[in-house]
């Protein structure tokens, strides 16, 4: 895939208090052709286009979330941030592991008015569900929310079904007594200069001080929905990977019109940059998962939703991997 050269914006960001943005022009990572194209629709888990998708012993084509919307309007930013936060937490667990019911709420006060419950189909002492079902369910919920204008950003209950059998339950609602957050995605400017070192910003519970991200951004602005849907889709694909094993190379093309631009899917790629020797740190799957989970908050904090032409992942000051998260360039193909 050939990437057109353009003026670039480089941001150095970290799970520790981040540095200020600096402007620079650099050579960029060219992602390889996608190993698979994820054509996403609310019924995509039964779509033959996903035959190449391998999520462990759980077949995503046999899974769906049955949605039941309420009348309570929810703040859009908090909904999407909370969903990605929970997906990241779940993706860091063993995909086949059994998890108990839990209600999640972000520590960040800007998004803490939303709570998400994920649990087994029959709650009770000792009842569990597979972490993989929860990951698939969260993705299906995000996809349905973004593709259903009539019910977008309303309270929702969902039954997670696998091969027609209920395997889990999901509830997303406003925390009782929470004050409405006036910030919504529709009011956010597409780009604005902002410091990433605001001490009021709260890192998610799964953040890791060992990991630093350095982003080189293009001039091509992503829509908010492209950003969140692509993050959710990639987290779904990364979740089955053994999180402590090394990443070699993986590339996805997320194609979901009308959320993504027709003919210009979101290309997401990760590549080991050569640390395969026996001494750590290594580029492990958990670093890729945490990087994807952190991208939305970094862009929201900076009010900068540009594509990421190159993402340098550094662990304990050692460069371990490269990433790419941007709309496919005009004149290129995914084949």
N, C-alpha and C positions, 0 to 999 in steps of 0.2 A: 504494500500500500504506500503510495507516494503522498507525503504531507507537504502542502504548500507553505513556504516560508512567510512569516508575518511578524509584525511587532508583537512582543509578548510581555506579559506582566508576571513577574516572579514574586510569589509570596512564600516566606519561610514561616511555617506554622508548626506547632508542637502541642503535645498533650500537657506540657508545662506551660506557664505563661508565655504566650507567643511573641515573636518579634514583629516589628512594624513592617508593612509592605515596602518593598523596594522595587524599582523599575529597572529591568535589564533585558538585553536581547541575548539569547543563548542558543546553542545547538539543542535539538529536542529529540526525544525518544520516538522512533517510528514503530508503532505496534505492528505485529505480524497479522496476517489474515485471520479472521475469527475461526476458532475451532467449532463454533456453532452459532447459528442465528436464532435468537429467541423471539419468535413472533408471538406477541402477547395480546390476548383478548380475555374477557371474563371466562370463556369456556376453553382457554388454551391448554388446560391440562389434559383434555381429550383430543387435542389437535395433533394430527400426524406430523406437523412441522416440528414437534418437540420429541420425536422418536429418538433423537440423538442425546437427549437429556438423561443423565444418569445420576440419580440421587440416592445411591445406596440401594438397599433392599426395598425401599418405599418407592413405588412407581407414581410419579406426579400426575400421570394421565388418569389415574384412578381416584384422584383426590379432588374435592371441591368444598367450598365454604357456602353454606346456605344462609343467605343474608336476610335479616329482619330489621328494618330501620325503624327508629322511633321518631318523635317529633322535636326532640331537643336539638337545637342548633349548637354546633361545637366550633371553637376557633380553629381555623384551617391549619395554621402553623403548628399549633400544639398537637393536633391530630397526627400530622405527618411526622413531626419530630418524635413524638411518643412511639409511633409505630416502628420507625427505624431503630430507635433505642432498644425496644423490646426484641425486635428481630436480631439485632447485633448480640444481645445477651444470649438469646437462644442459639444463634449460630455458633457461638463459642463453646457450646456443650456438645457432647457426643450425640450425633444425629439419631442413633438408635437407643439412647439412654431414656430411662423413665423419669419423668419430672412430676412433681406434685403441683396442685393448684396454687396460683400466686396472683396477687394483684400488684401491678407495676405502676409507679408514679415517678416521673423524672424529678431529680433534685433541683434542677434549674427552675427558679420561680416563674420564669416567663412561660413555661410549658406545664407546670405542675397542677394546673386546673383540670387536666385530663387524667383519668385512670383507666388502665386496661387490665381486665381479668382474663387469664388463660388457665383452663383446667380440664380435667377428664370429663367424659360424658356423664358419668355418675359420681358426683362428688361424695366424699366420705373418707373416713380414716383409712389410710393406706392406698387410696385410689390414685392412679397416675395416668399419664398419657406420654406418648413418645415425643421427644423434643422435635423430631423431624416433622411430625404432624403439626406441631405448633408453628414451626417455621413456614411450612407450606400454607397453613391457614392464615398467618399474618400477611403473607404475600398476596393471597387471593383477596383478602379484605382490602388491602391497599389498592389493588388493581380494580376492584369493584367500585371503591369510593371515587377513584379518579375518572372512571369511565361512565359513571351514572350521574349526569348533571341534576336529575330530579332529587336524588337523595344524598348528594355530595355533602360531606361534613355534617352529618346528623348522628345522633346516638345510634348505636347498632348492637344487636346481638347476632351471634352466628353459631351455627352447628357445623363442626368439621366432620366431613363424611369421607370415608375411605372405602372404596368398593361398595358403596351404598350403605355402609354401616357407620353410625355415629361414633366418633373416636375422641371428640373433644368439644369444648365450648369456649366461646369468646364473648366478652362484653366490653364495649368502649362507651364511656359516658363522662359527663362533667362531674368532678368531685363535688359532693353535696356541700353547698355553702360557698363554693369557689366564686370569686368575682370574675366577670367576663373580661377577657383580654382584648383590648381594642386593636391590638396588632393583628392583622390578617395578611395572608399572602397577597391579596389583591391590592393592598396599599403599599407594599414594599417597592422601593425604586429598583430598577434593573441593575444599577451599579452606583456605588458611591464610595468615596474614600473613607476608610474607617480603620481605627486601630484594633489590632487583635489582642491587645494586652490589657483590656479592661478587667480589673480585679473582681468585678461583680459577676463575671461569667463563671459558670460552674461546669467543670468537666464531668462527663458521665461516669457512673460507677465502674464501668469496664475499661475506662481509659488507662493508658499505660505510660508512665513517665520515661520508660526506656525507648519509646518510639517517637520519632520526629518525622514530620512530613514537610517536604519542600515542593511547592507547586509552581509550575510555569504555566500560566494561563494564556489562552488565545484571546482574540477580539470577538469571537463568536459566542454570543450569549445563549445559554440554555434557559428554557422555561423552567419554572419551579416544578411543574409536573414531570417534565423530562428528568430532572435531577432526582426527585424522590422515587419515581418509578424505576429508573435505571438502578439506583442503589438497592431497592427492594429486590429487583430481579437478580442482581449479582449476589446479594446475600443469600438468596434462595439457592443459587448454584454453588456457592462456596461452603455452605453449611455442612454438607456431607463429608467434606474433606477432613482427614485427621489433622487437627489444628497444629500439632507439634511436628508434622512432617514438612519437608522443604517444598517450596514452590519452584517449579522449573519454568513453565511458560503456559499462560492461558489467555485467551482472548474471546470476548463475546460481542455480538452485535445485537443490541436491543431495538427491535423494530415493532412499534406499537402505535401506528397512526390511529386517530388524529393527535394523540399525545406527542408522539415524535413526528418529525417532519418526514413526509413521504419521500422515500428514496435516500434518506440521510439518517440511518439508524445511529444510536449512541454506541460508540465503540469503547469498550472497557477492556483493558489489558493489564496483565502483570507479568513481570519477567525477572528471573534471578539474574543478578549481574556478575555472577561468577564465584561467589563464595561457597564452594562445594567442598572445601577442605575440612578436616576433622575438628578444627577449632571454631567455636561459636564467636559471634552471633551468626545465625543463619536466617535466610528469608523463609519463615514458616507461614503456613496458611493463616494462623491467628493474626499475623501482622496485616495481611491483606484484608481480613474481615474487619479489623479495627480501623483500618484506613478508610474503607468504604463507609463504615458506620459514622465516622467522624466528618466526612466531607460536607453533608448538609449544614451542620452547625458552623463549620468554618466559613462557608459561603454566606450564610445568613449573618454571622457576626461581622463579616467584612462588607456586606451588601454588595457582593461581587459574584455573579452567577455565570462567569465565563467558563468555557470548556477547559479542562486540564490537559494540556498537550504532553506534559511530563510531570510525574510525581516521583520524587526520590524518597524512598523509605530508608530511614537511618535508625539503627538500633544500637544504643550505647555508643554513638558517634561513629559507627561503622556503616557505610552504605551497603545495604543488602539487596535492594530490589528497586525496580522501576515500574511505574504505572502510567496509564493513559485513560482519560475519562472525558470524551468529547464527541461532538457530533461528527459523523463522517464528512470528510472534506469533499467539496464539489469536484467532480471529475475522477473520483476514486471508486473502487468497487470492493465488495467483501469477498470476492472470489479470487 
